[in-house]
Amino acid sequence: MAAGAFSAFERMIAWRYLRSRRREGFVSVIAGISLTGIALGVATLIIVMAVMNGFRIELLNRILGLNGHMLVRAESRFVTDFDPLAQRIAAIDGVTRVAPVIEGQVMANSDVAAAGALV
């Protein structure tokens, strides 16, 4: 026999506060409002967490779309033998794409400001 979510004692206490007598009717109203408030708060929390999880997944996909999981750099300034290295990396299980990227630092100037940039 599967155990219920609540014990007999818990059900008795809940029933007592939700179905109070006529002279204690205000307690029943307060208990109902409290129960509704807790239910709305929990529902809101679940919805917000689901939306934020979706945003997190989308953000990770966008970031990883720009910057891969792995970065290979040479000891010198440039990787000179990219093709054999790319073939070795592409042969690894789980690798879907291999692409060469050349990055450089520049100084961007305008009439009002100057800023460093990565190209």
N, CA, C and O atoms as CSV, one atom per row, in Angstrom:
chain,resi,resn,atom,element,x,y,z
A,1,MET,N,N,0.844,-1.173,0.000
A,1,MET,CA,C,0.000,0.000,0.000
A,1,MET,C,C,0.889,1.236,0.000
A,1,MET,O,O,1.788,1.358,0.832
A,2,ALA,N,N,0.642,2.145,-0.923
A,2,ALA,CA,C,1.447,3.357,-1.037
A,2,ALA,C,C,1.031,4.355,0.039
A,2,ALA,O,O,-0.154,4.517,0.333
A,3,ALA,N,N,2.016,5.009,0.611
A,3,ALA,CA,C,1.731,6.018,1.627
A,3,ALA,C,C,1.220,7.283,0.950
A,3,ALA,O,O,1.697,7.654,-0.122
A,4,GLY,N,N,0.252,7.942,1.577
A,4,GLY,CA,C,-0.293,9.178,1.027
A,4,GLY,C,C,0.682,10.327,1.200
A,4,GLY,O,O,1.696,10.209,1.888
A,5,ALA,N,N,0.357,11.432,0.567
A,5,ALA,CA,C,1.221,12.603,0.658
A,5,ALA,C,C,1.182,13.205,2.060
A,5,ALA,O,O,2.163,13.790,2.517
A,6,PHE,N,N,0.037,13.057,2.743
A,6,PHE,CA,C,-0.120,13.641,4.070
A,6,PHE,C,C,-0.603,12.573,5.043
A,6,PHE,O,O,-1.348,11.667,4.670
A,7,SER,N,N,-0.172,12.690,6.285
A,7,SER,CA,C,-0.624,11.744,7.307
A,7,SER,C,C,-2.020,12.146,7.791
A,7,SER,O,O,-2.521,13.219,7.453
A,8,ALA,N,N,-2.625,11.284,8.572
A,8,ALA,CA,C,-3.965,11.559,9.104
A,8,ALA,C,C,-3.946,12.800,9.995
A,8,ALA,O,O,-4.890,13.590,9.978
A,9,PHE,N,N,-2.888,12.972,10.765
A,9,PHE,CA,C,-2.766,14.145,11.635
A,9,PHE,C,C,-2.705,15.430,10.811
A,9,PHE,O,O,-3.363,16.414,11.149
A,10,GLU,N,N,-1.924,15.430,9.741
A,10,GLU,CA,C,-1.816,16.621,8.895
A,10,GLU,C,C,-3.148,16.947,8.232
A,10,GLU,O,O,-3.531,18.113,8.137
A,11,ARG,N,N,-3.851,15.919,7.775
A,11,ARG,CA,C,-5.169,16.149,7.164
A,11,ARG,C,C,-6.154,16.718,8.182
A,11,ARG,O,O,-6.954,17.592,7.851
A,12,MET,N,N,-6.099,16.222,9.427
A,12,MET,CA,C,-6.996,16.717,10.465
A,12,MET,C,C,-6.738,18.199,10.757
A,12,MET,O,O,-7.683,18.977,10.885
A,13,ILE,N,N,-5.470,18.589,10.861
A,13,ILE,CA,C,-5.127,19.993,11.124
A,13,ILE,C,C,-5.572,20.871,9.959
A,13,ILE,O,O,-6.148,21.936,10.181
A,14,ALA,N,N,-5.319,20.451,8.737
A,14,ALA,CA,C,-5.731,21.232,7.565
A,14,ALA,C,C,-7.244,21.369,7.518
A,14,ALA,O,O,-7.757,22.455,7.247
A,15,TRP,N,N,-7.962,20.286,7.777
A,15,TRP,CA,C,-9.434,20.326,7.744
A,15,TRP,C,C,-9.962,21.259,8.834
A,15,TRP,O,O,-10.932,21.984,8.612
A,16,ARG,N,N,-9.333,21.246,9.998
A,16,ARG,CA,C,-9.776,22.088,11.114
A,16,ARG,C,C,-9.663,23.570,10.751
A,16,ARG,O,O,-10.563,24.349,11.066
A,17,TYR,N,N,-8.575,23.969,10.095
A,17,TYR,CA,C,-8.399,25.383,9.771
A,17,TYR,C,C,-9.173,25.808,8.532
A,17,TYR,O,O,-9.615,26.954,8.440
A,18,LEU,N,N,-9.339,24.907,7.587
A,18,LEU,CA,C,-10.054,25.285,6.367
A,18,LEU,C,C,-11.567,25.237,6.546
A,18,LEU,O,O,-12.282,25.946,5.838
A,19,ARG,N,N,-12.076,24.427,7.465
A,19,ARG,CA,C,-13.523,24.306,7.680
A,19,ARG,C,C,-13.841,24.644,9.135
A,19,ARG,O,O,-14.373,23.802,9.859
A,20,SER,N,N,-13.529,25.842,9.566
A,20,SER,CA,C,-13.773,26.209,10.961
A,20,SER,C,C,-15.254,26.502,11.192
A,20,SER,O,O,-16.031,26.647,10.248
A,21,ARG,N,N,-15.623,26.585,12.462
A,21,ARG,CA,C,-17.020,26.836,12.824
A,21,ARG,C,C,-17.422,28.257,12.468
A,21,ARG,O,O,-16.591,29.089,12.102
A,22,ARG,N,N,-18.708,28.509,12.587
A,22,ARG,CA,C,-19.268,29.805,12.192
A,22,ARG,C,C,-18.636,30.952,12.982
A,22,ARG,O,O,-18.311,31.981,12.389
A,23,ARG,N,N,-18.452,30.817,14.281
A,23,ARG,CA,C,-17.905,31.922,15.075
A,23,ARG,C,C,-16.418,32.135,14.794
A,23,ARG,O,O,-15.886,33.201,15.105
A,24,GLU,N,N,-15.740,31.151,14.218
A,24,GLU,CA,C,-14.326,31.287,13.862
A,24,GLU,C,C,-14.159,31.338,12.348
A,24,GLU,O,O,-13.138,30.890,11.828
A,25,GLY,N,N,-15.128,31.868,11.646
A,25,GLY,CA,C,-15.105,31.902,10.186
A,25,GLY,C,C,-13.952,32.706,9.621
A,25,GLY,O,O,-13.466,32.413,8.529
A,26,PHE,N,N,-13.509,33.721,10.357
A,26,PHE,CA,C,-12.413,34.556,9.871
A,26,PHE,C,C,-11.122,33.752,9.754
A,26,PHE,O,O,-10.313,34.004,8.860
A,27,VAL,N,N,-10.923,32.786,10.653
A,27,VAL,CA,C,-9.741,31.927,10.584
A,27,VAL,C,C,-9.746,31.147,9.277
A,27,VAL,O,O,-8.701,30.968,8.652
A,28,SER,N,N,-10.915,30.686,8.865
A,28,SER,CA,C,-11.022,29.945,7.612
A,28,SER,C,C,-10.695,30.833,6.417
A,28,SER,O,O,-10.040,30.384,5.476
A,29,VAL,N,N,-11.139,32.082,6.440
A,29,VAL,CA,C,-10.840,33.022,5.349
A,29,VAL,C,C,-9.346,33.286,5.285
A,29,VAL,O,O,-8.754,33.249,4.207
A,30,ILE,N,N,-8.735,33.551,6.424
A,30,ILE,CA,C,-7.289,33.802,6.469
A,30,ILE,C,C,-6.519,32.574,5.991
A,30,ILE,O,O,-5.547,32.709,5.247
A,31,ALA,N,N,-6.935,31.390,6.404
A,31,ALA,CA,C,-6.263,30.161,5.968
A,31,ALA,C,C,-6.392,29.991,4.463
A,31,ALA,O,O,-5.430,29.597,3.804
A,32,GLY,N,N,-7.567,30.281,3.908
A,32,GLY,CA,C,-7.757,30.177,2.456
A,32,GLY,C,C,-6.902,31.169,1.695
A,32,GLY,O,O,-6.311,30.827,0.671
A,33,ILE,N,N,-6.830,32.405,2.191
A,33,ILE,CA,C,-5.991,33.422,1.540
A,33,ILE,C,C,-4.523,33.013,1.615
A,33,ILE,O,O,-3.785,33.162,0.640
A,34,SER,N,N,-4.099,32.500,2.765
A,34,SER,CA,C,-2.708,32.051,2.912
A,34,SER,C,C,-2.394,30.906,1.965
A,34,SER,O,O,-1.341,30.889,1.328
A,35,LEU,N,N,-3.304,29.953,1.874
A,35,LEU,CA,C,-3.107,28.815,0.979
A,35,LEU,C,C,-3.020,29.275,-0.471
A,35,LEU,O,O,-2.170,28.803,-1.226
A,36,THR,N,N,-3.898,30.197,-0.860
A,36,THR,CA,C,-3.871,30.735,-2.227
A,36,THR,C,C,-2.567,31.480,-2.491
A,36,THR,O,O,-1.976,31.342,-3.562
A,37,GLY,N,N,-2.119,32.267,-1.519
A,37,GLY,CA,C,-0.864,33.005,-1.679
A,37,GLY,C,C,0.336,32.087,-1.843
A,37,GLY,O,O,1.202,32.334,-2.682
A,38,ILE,N,N,0.389,31.041,-1.051
A,38,ILE,CA,C,1.494,30.083,-1.161
A,38,ILE,C,C,1.451,29.374,-2.505
A,38,ILE,O,O,2.486,29.188,-3.146
A,39,ALA,N,N,0.248,28.973,-2.936
A,39,ALA,CA,C,0.120,28.287,-4.232
A,39,ALA,C,C,0.551,29.202,-5.377
A,39,ALA,O,O,1.252,28.760,-6.288
A,40,LEU,N,N,0.141,30.470,-5.344
A,40,LEU,CA,C,0.552,31.415,-6.394
A,40,LEU,C,C,2.060,31.659,-6.363
A,40,LEU,O,O,2.695,31.756,-7.412
A,41,GLY,N,N,2.631,31.757,-5.164
A,41,GLY,CA,C,4.075,31.963,-5.052
A,41,GLY,C,C,4.868,30.794,-5.610
A,41,GLY,O,O,5.852,30.991,-6.323
A,42,VAL,N,N,4.448,29.590,-5.293
A,42,VAL,CA,C,5.142,28.399,-5.803
A,42,VAL,C,C,4.992,28.306,-7.316
A,42,VAL,O,O,5.955,27.993,-8.016
A,43,ALA,N,N,3.787,28.576,-7.829
A,43,ALA,CA,C,3.571,28.533,-9.281
A,43,ALA,C,C,4.432,29.575,-9.986
A,43,ALA,O,O,5.013,29.292,-11.034
A,44,THR,N,N,4.519,30.778,-9.421
A,44,THR,CA,C,5.350,31.828,-10.008
A,44,THR,C,C,6.815,31.415,-10.006
A,44,THR,O,O,7.517,31.620,-10.996
A,45,LEU,N,N,7.276,30.847,-8.922
A,45,LEU,CA,C,8.666,30.398,-8.835
A,45,LEU,C,C,8.971,29.332,-9.875
A,45,LEU,O,O,10.029,29.372,-10.503
A,46,ILE,N,N,8.072,28.387,-10.069
A,46,ILE,CA,C,8.277,27.333,-11.069
A,46,ILE,C,C,8.338,27.930,-12.468
A,46,ILE,O,O,9.192,27.549,-13.269
A,47,ILE,N,N,7.440,28.863,-12.767
A,47,ILE,CA,C,7.423,29.489,-14.098
A,47,ILE,C,C,8.694,30.289,-14.331
A,47,ILE,O,O,9.298,30.184,-15.399
A,48,VAL,N,N,9.110,31.086,-13.357
A,48,VAL,CA,C,10.324,31.898,-13.511
A,48,VAL,C,C,11.545,31.010,-13.692
A,48,VAL,O,O,12.405,31.311,-14.520
A,49,MET,N,N,11.639,29.923,-12.934
A,49,MET,CA,C,12.790,29.029,-13.081
A,49,MET,C,C,12.802,28.363,-14.452
A,49,MET,O,O,13.871,28.178,-15.033
A,50,ALA,N,N,11.642,28.003,-14.977
A,50,ALA,CA,C,11.577,27.392,-16.308
A,50,ALA,C,C,12.004,28.387,-17.380
A,50,ALA,O,O,12.747,28.032,-18.295
A,51,VAL,N,N,11.538,29.627,-17.274
A,51,VAL,CA,C,11.914,30.653,-18.254
A,51,VAL,C,C,13.408,30.942,-18.178
A,51,VAL,O,O,14.071,31.045,-19.210
A,52,MET,N,N,13.946,31.076,-16.963
A,52,MET,CA,C,15.373,31.366,-16.818
A,52,MET,C,C,16.225,30.209,-17.325
A,52,MET,O,O,17.295,30.440,-17.887
A,53,ASN,N,N,15.779,28.982,-17.142
A,53,ASN,CA,C,16.510,27.834,-17.669
A,53,ASN,C,C,16.533,27.883,-19.192
A,53,ASN,O,O,17.555,27.582,-19.808
A,54,GLY,N,N,15.415,28.262,-19.798
A,54,GLY,CA,C,15.381,28.421,-21.257
A,54,GLY,C,C,16.324,29.509,-21.726
A,54,GLY,O,O,17.011,29.342,-22.734
A,55,PHE,N,N,16.368,30.638,-20.999
A,55,PHE,CA,C,17.294,31.712,-21.353
A,55,PHE,C,C,18.738,31.257,-21.195
A,55,PHE,O,O,19.595,31.616,-22.002
A,56,ARG,N,N,19.009,30.472,-20.167
A,56,ARG,CA,C,20.377,29.983,-19.944
A,56,ARG,C,C,20.829,29.107,-21.105
A,56,ARG,O,O,21.950,29.240,-21.594
A,57,ILE,N,N,19.948,28.211,-21.542
A,57,ILE,CA,C,20.294,27.328,-22.659
A,57,ILE,C,C,20.524,28.143,-23.924
A,57,ILE,O,O,21.478,27.891,-24.660
A,58,GLU,N,N,19.657,29.117,-24.182
A,58,GLU,CA,C,19.809,29.965,-25.366
A,58,GLU,C,C,21.103,30.772,-25.292
A,58,GLU,O,O,21.808,30.900,-26.293
A,59,LEU,N,N,21.421,31.313,-24.124
A,59,LEU,CA,C,22.651,32.086,-23.958
A,59,LEU,C,C,23.880,31.209,-24.192
A,59,LEU,O,O,24.815,31.630,-24.874
A,60,LEU,N,N,23.890,30.004,-23.640
A,60,LEU,CA,C,25.023,29.104,-23.856
A,60,LEU,C,C,25.172,28.740,-25.330
A,60,LEU,O,O,26.288,28.685,-25.847
A,61,ASN,N,N,24.055,28.493,-26.004
A,61,ASN,CA,C,24.130,28.180,-27.436
A,61,ASN,C,C,24.690,29.347,-28.233
A,61,ASN,O,O,25.477,29.145,-29.157
A,62,ARG,N,N,24.295,30.556,-27.887
A,62,ARG,CA,C,24.812,31.727,-28.611
A,62,ARG,C,C,26.297,31.952,-28.325
A,62,ARG,O,O,27.065,32.265,-29.235
A,63,ILE,N,N,26.697,31.795,-27.076
A,63,ILE,CA,C,28.109,31.993,-26.734
A,63,ILE,C,C,28.967,30.934,-27.406
A,63,ILE,O,O,30.011,31.247,-27.979
A,64,LEU,N,N,28.529,29.679,-27.337
A,64,LEU,CA,C,29.321,28.612,-27.936
A,64,LEU,C,C,29.267,28.665,-29.455
A,64,LEU,O,O,30.133,28.096,-30.119
A,65,GLY,N,N,28.269,29.337,-30.018
A,65,GLY,CA,C,28.236,29.538,-31.464
A,65,GLY,C,C,29.340,30.476,-31.913
A,65,GLY,O,O,29.833,30.369,-33.036
A,66,LEU,N,N,29.728,31.390,-31.044
A,66,LEU,CA,C,30.800,32.330,-31.374
A,66,LEU,C,C,32.167,31.796,-30.952
A,66,LEU,O,O,33.139,31.905,-31.700
A,67,ASN,N,N,32.237,31.235,-29.788
A,67,ASN,CA,C,33.492,30.703,-29.255
A,67,ASN,C,C,33.306,29.215,-29.001
A,67,ASN,O,O,32.388,28.805,-28.290
A,68,GLY,N,N,34.173,28.424,-29.581
A,68,GLY,CA,C,34.036,26.978,-29.453
A,68,GLY,C,C,34.440,26.462,-28.092
A,68,GLY,O,O,34.840,27.220,-27.208
A,69,HIS,N,N,34.328,25.163,-27.943
A,69,HIS,CA,C,34.690,24.505,-26.692
A,69,HIS,C,C,36.202,24.381,-26.539
A,69,HIS,O,O,36.710,24.242,-25.426
A,70,MET,N,N,36.911,24.430,-27.652
A,70,MET,CA,C,38.349,24.191,-27.610
A,70,MET,C,C,39.067,25.247,-28.432
A,70,MET,O,O,38.592,25.649,-29.494
A,71,LEU,N,N,40.194,25.687,-27.941
A,71,LEU,CA,C,41.006,26.680,-28.634
A,71,LEU,C,C,42.433,26.154,-28.687
A,71,LEU,O,O,43.011,25.798,-27.660
A,72,VAL,N,N,42.997,26.106,-29.889
A,72,VAL,CA,C,44.365,25.623,-30.070
A,72,VAL,C,C,45.214,26.804,-30.506
A,72,VAL,O,O,44.894,27.483,-31.481
A,73,ARG,N,N,46.287,27.045,-29.787
A,73,ARG,CA,C,47.198,28.144,-30.125
A,73,ARG,C,C,48.610,27.585,-30.292
A,73,ARG,O,O,48.981,26.574,-29.696
A,74,ALA,N,N,49.365,28.271,-31.111
A,74,ALA,CA,C,50.758,27.879,-31.327
A,74,ALA,C,C,51.647,28.599,-30.321
A,74,ALA,O,O,51.266,29.619,-29.747
A,75,GLU,N,N,52.844,28.043,-30.121
A,75,GLU,CA,C,53.794,28.726,-29.254
A,75,GLU,C,C,54.278,30.007,-29.913
A,75,GLU,O,O,54.538,31.010,-29.247
A,76,SER,N,N,54.394,29.953,-31.228
A,76,SER,CA,C,54.760,31.168,-31.954
A,76,SER,C,C,53.486,31.967,-32.217
A,76,SER,O,O,52.440,31.670,-31.639
A,77,ARG,N,N,53.561,32.946,-33.057
A,77,ARG,CA,C,52.420,33.832,-33.305
A,77,ARG,C,C,51.284,33.139,-34.054
A,77,ARG,O,O,50.120,33.372,-33.728
A,78,PHE,N,N,51.577,32.300,-35.041
A,78,PHE,CA,C,50.541,31.691,-35.881
A,78,PHE,C,C,50.716,30.176,-35.940
A,78,PHE,O,O,51.825,29.664,-35.787
A,79,VAL,N,N,49.611,29.464,-36.163
A,79,VAL,CA,C,49.655,28.032,-36.434
A,79,VAL,C,C,49.959,27.903,-37.919
A,79,VAL,O,O,49.167,28.340,-38.754
A,80,THR,N,N,51.096,27.310,-38.255
A,80,THR,CA,C,51.506,27.261,-39.666
A,80,THR,C,C,50.991,26.022,-40.391
A,80,THR,O,O,50.774,26.071,-41.601
A,81,ASP,N,N,50.793,24.934,-39.695
A,81,ASP,CA,C,50.340,23.692,-40.335
A,81,ASP,C,C,48.913,23.370,-39.895
A,81,ASP,O,O,48.675,22.380,-39.203
A,82,PHE,N,N,47.984,24.203,-40.297
A,82,PHE,CA,C,46.614,24.065,-39.817
A,82,PHE,C,C,45.922,22.823,-40.359
A,82,PHE,O,O,45.229,22.141,-39.604
A,83,ASP,N,N,46.086,22.504,-41.639
A,83,ASP,CA,C,45.333,21.399,-42.250
A,83,ASP,C,C,45.568,20.053,-41.559
A,83,ASP,O,O,44.587,19.393,-41.216
A,84,PRO,N,N,46.806,19.609,-41.336
A,84,PRO,CA,C,46.976,18.325,-40.628
A,84,PRO,C,C,46.443,18.371,-39.190
A,84,PRO,O,O,45.879,17.396,-38.694
A,85,LEU,N,N,46.630,19.512,-38.538
A,85,LEU,CA,C,46.131,19.658,-37.172
A,85,LEU,C,C,44.601,19.614,-37.148
A,85,LEU,O,O,44.017,18.999,-36.257
A,86,ALA,N,N,43.956,20.255,-38.108
A,86,ALA,CA,C,42.493,20.251,-38.192
A,86,ALA,C,C,41.968,18.840,-38.443
A,86,ALA,O,O,40.933,18.460,-37.894
A,87,GLN,N,N,42.664,18.065,-39.259
A,87,GLN,CA,C,42.233,16.691,-39.526
A,87,GLN,C,C,42.340,15.829,-38.270
A,87,GLN,O,O,41.472,14.996,-38.009
A,88,ARG,N,N,43.402,16.027,-37.495
A,88,ARG,CA,C,43.559,15.270,-36.247
A,88,ARG,C,C,42.475,15.639,-35.235
A,88,ARG,O,O,41.936,14.772,-34.548
A,89,ILE,N,N,42.161,16.927,-35.150
A,89,ILE,CA,C,41.123,17.368,-34.208
A,89,ILE,C,C,39.752,16.880,-34.661
A,89,ILE,O,O,38.951,16.451,-33.831
A,90,ALA,N,N,39.464,16.938,-35.964
A,90,ALA,CA,C,38.164,16.506,-36.492
A,90,ALA,C,C,37.948,15.009,-36.304
A,90,ALA,O,O,36.804,14.555,-36.265
A,91,ALA,N,N,39.024,14.235,-36.188
A,91,ALA,CA,C,38.902,12.783,-36.006
A,91,ALA,C,C,38.484,12.403,-34.583
A,91,ALA,O,O,38.122,11.253,-34.336
A,92,ILE,N,N,38.527,13.344,-33.658
A,92,ILE,CA,C,38.138,13.070,-32.269
A,92,ILE,C,C,36.620,12.908,-32.203
A,92,ILE,O,O,35.882,13.688,-32.805
A,93,ASP,N,N,36.156,11.889,-31.468
A,93,ASP,CA,C,34.711,11.658,-31.313
A,93,ASP,C,C,34.043,12.870,-30.670
A,93,ASP,O,O,34.539,13.415,-29.684
A,94,GLY,N,N,32.918,13.283,-31.239
A,94,GLY,CA,C,32.151,14.397,-30.687
A,94,GLY,C,C,32.465,15.738,-31.311
A,94,GLY,O,O,31.721,16.698,-31.111
A,95,VAL,N,N,33.548,15.828,-32.064
A,95,VAL,CA,C,33.897,17.090,-32.717
A,95,VAL,C,C,33.025,17.234,-33.952
A,95,VAL,O,O,33.008,16.352,-34.811
A,96,THR,N,N,32.304,18.343,-34.044
A,96,THR,CA,C,31.407,18.553,-35.185
A,96,THR,C,C,31.994,19.510,-36.208
A,96,THR,O,O,31.745,19.358,-37.404
A,97,ARG,N,N,32.772,20.494,-35.763
A,97,ARG,CA,C,33.348,21.466,-36.691
A,97,ARG,C,C,34.736,21.882,-36.236
A,97,ARG,O,O,35.029,21.957,-35.043
A,98,VAL,N,N,35.572,22.146,-37.212
A,98,VAL,CA,C,36.904,22.691,-36.961
A,98,VAL,C,C,37.065,23.869,-37.907
A,98,VAL,O,O,36.852,23.734,-39.112
A,99,ALA,N,N,37.438,25.020,-37.371
A,99,ALA,CA,C,37.558,26.213,-38.218
A,99,ALA,C,C,38.758,27.038,-37.780
A,99,ALA,O,O,38.974,27.240,-36.585
A,100,PRO,N,N,39.540,27.516,-38.747
A,100,PRO,CA,C,40.656,28.395,-38.393
A,100,PRO,C,C,40.147,29.812,-38.128
A,100,PRO,O,O,39.233,30.298,-38.795
A,101,VAL,N,N,40.748,30.447,-37.160
A,101,VAL,CA,C,40.389,31.828,-36.829
A,101,VAL,C,C,41.678,32.598,-36.606
A,101,VAL,O,O,42.582,32.140,-35.908
A,102,ILE,N,N,41.745,33.762,-37.205
A,102,ILE,CA,C,42.886,34.652,-36.979
A,102,ILE,C,C,42.362,35.853,-36.212
A,102,ILE,O,O,41.457,36.549,-36.673
A,103,GLU,N,N,42.931,36.092,-35.049
A,103,GLU,CA,C,42.523,37.214,-34.214
A,103,GLU,C,C,43.654,38.213,-34.144
A,103,GLU,O,O,44.833,37.863,-34.195
A,104,GLY,N,N,43.265,39.453,-34.026
A,104,GLY,CA,C,44.251,40.499,-33.854
A,104,GLY,C,C,43.672,41.648,-33.060
A,104,GLY,O,O,42.460,41.861,-33.043
A,105,GLN,N,N,44.547,42.383,-32.405
A,105,GLN,CA,C,44.105,43.542,-31.640
A,105,GLN,C,C,44.293,44.791,-32.481
A,105,GLN,O,O,45.292,44.939,-33.186
A,106,VAL,N,N,43.321,45.687,-32.396
A,106,VAL,CA,C,43.385,46.949,-33.135
A,106,VAL,C,C,42.970,48.074,-32.208
A,106,VAL,O,O,42.390,47.853,-31.146
A,107,MET,N,N,43.284,49.287,-32.640
A,107,MET,CA,C,42.835,50.479,-31.937
A,107,MET,C,C,41.827,51.166,-32.835
A,107,MET,O,O,42.157,51.560,-33.953
A,108,ALA,N,N,40.601,51.313,-32.357
A,108,ALA,CA,C,39.552,51.979,-33.127
A,108,ALA,C,C,39.456,53.423,-32.650
A,108,ALA,O,O,39.245,53.681,-31.465
A,109,ASN,N,N,39.613,54.363,-33.581
A,109,ASN,CA,C,39.577,55.790,-33.254
A,109,ASN,C,C,38.390,56.456,-33.931
A,109,ASN,O,O,38.042,56.128,-35.065
A,110,SER,N,N,37.780,57.386,-33.229
A,110,SER,CA,C,36.760,58.245,-33.822
A,110,SER,C,C,37.063,59.674,-33.401
A,110,SER,O,O,38.074,59.928,-32.746
A,111,ASP,N,N,36.207,60.594,-33.769
A,111,ASP,CA,C,36.443,61.990,-33.401
A,111,ASP,C,C,36.341,62.219,-31.896
A,111,ASP,O,O,36.954,63.145,-31.366
A,112,VAL,N,N,35.577,61.386,-31.212
A,112,VAL,CA,C,35.340,61.629,-29.789
A,112,VAL,C,C,36.019,60.629,-28.856
A,112,VAL,O,O,36.183,60.925,-27.672
A,113,ALA,N,N,36.416,59.463,-29.345
A,113,ALA,CA,C,36.976,58.459,-28.439
A,113,ALA,C,C,37.868,57.483,-29.187
A,113,ALA,O,O,37.843,57.388,-30.414
A,114,ALA,N,N,38.649,56.770,-28.411
A,114,ALA,CA,C,39.474,55.684,-28.932
A,114,ALA,C,C,39.256,54.474,-28.028
A,114,ALA,O,O,39.122,54.602,-26.811
A,115,ALA,N,N,39.225,53.296,-28.650
A,115,ALA,CA,C,38.996,52.083,-27.871
A,115,ALA,C,C,39.716,50.919,-28.515
A,115,ALA,O,O,39.886,50.874,-29.734
A,116,GLY,N,N,40.134,49.990,-27.698
A,116,GLY,CA,C,40.738,48.776,-28.207
A,116,GLY,C,C,39.661,47.810,-28.660
A,116,GLY,O,O,38.562,47.777,-28.107
A,117,ALA,N,N,39.990,47.025,-29.674
A,117,ALA,CA,C,39.027,46.058,-30.198
A,117,ALA,C,C,39.764,44.804,-30.611
A,117,ALA,O,O,40.975,44.825,-30.831
A,118,LEU,N,N,39.033,43.719,-30.715
A,118,LEU,CA,C,39.566,42.438,-31.148
A,118,LEU,C,C,38.943,42.117,-32.493
A,118,LEU,O,O,37.720,42.065,-32.623
A,119,VAL,N,N,39.786,41.901,-33.494
A,119,VAL,CA,C,39.289,41.602,-34.848
A,119,VAL,C,C,39.703,40.196,-35.205
A,119,VAL,O,O,39.398,39.721,-36.299
